Amino acid sequence: MKRAPRPNALARVLVKYFQEYLPTLRGMSAHTIRSYRDSIILYLRFAAVRAHSQVEALDIEDFTSDRVGEFLTDLERTRGNGISTRNVRLAALHTFARFAASEAPEYLGELQRILAIPFKRGKRQVPLEYLDQKEVEALLATPAHPTNSVERDHALFALMFNTGARVQEVLDLKVRDVRLTAPFQVRLHGKGNKMRICPIWAHTAARLRRLIERSPWTAEPDSPLFVNLRGAKLSRFGVRYLLKKRIVKCIAEAPSLAGKRIHPHSLRHTTAIHLLKAGVDFATISQWLGHASLNTTMTYARADLDLKRQALLQVFPDAPRPPRGGQVRLDRLDVVGWLRRL
């Protein structure tokens, strides 16, 4: 009978990293831990192939800066991952390397070289598409005689638009997290185990009340708020499917939806843009959406300024444009001055 390989340094560090460091010392959420886990698994499988070995036989000597660099390149070339995904994987490897340095200081030099691998800069991402007022109204319009599943879908989309919550934040809601008496509000469990209270409209509360009262499943305080036809918690893929199906039905009333790529996170962008256009300050929007910093919220400001710029060109199409720079004469070039003007 073949014996299983004995735990080596890498195995011991991995176990302590996922069982003690991330959940206890760092207090990271289960979602973040799963993301880090997926990144580590991808790297271990890649390293095993390159080393012509089994994953279980890898040791900490196989965690090198050269191999990590090859892994990041493979993510883009072979797996077709974008720069943002590549940087997410690298962030997970950085965190693990930082922990491994304290557990196995004899490998500190190589681990520091891994930490020195920089994040890759890419093009500035424009916020994803969002819904305008007419499109939102079409999405939330309720038919005359809705079924229980239709009531659930409309309550789900109304709550997502009302709060701007992330998909997982909404799916993690339990019945006890929703207050359906004035003042109407919902308690969201966000990134980094941060809790925030978000107000909801009276008609959103009414939708949620009907959802709970008409549910064929027993609605206990700890029961998930949104469930599928089998009574299990709705999944992210399920929400994406339901939204896509709803968007197709709304195209007749809002034809502009046909040219947009709308997915669940688009409702979060919709909330942010509408709050911004309503004159709500950045600090309030940041707290509303659960952003870690105002820099994330400012992304929506860039989108709004782009819209204003387009409107300005439509109103004043003949406005003078700034002159374009001409050729630089090398015989009269002031290098420092020229560099400062770049």
Buried (B, 14 or more C-beta within 10 A) or exposed (E): EEEEEEEBBBBEBBEBBBEEBBBEEBEBBEEBBEBBBEBBEBBBEBBBEBBEEEBBEBEBEBBBBEBBBBBBEBBBEEEEBEBEBBBBBBBBBBBBBBBBBEBBEEBEEBBEBBBEBEEEEEEEEEBBBBBBEBBBEBBBEEEEEBEEEBBBBBBBBBBBBBBBBBBBBBBBBBBEBBBBEEEBBBBBBBBEEEEBEBBBEEEBBBBBBBBBEEBEEEBEEEBBBBBBEEEEBBBEEBBBEBBEEBBEEBBEEBEEBEEBEBBBBBBBBBBBBBBBEEEEEBEEBBEBBBBEEEEBBEBBBEBBEEEEEEEEEEEEEEEEEEEEEEEEEEEEEEEEEEEEEE
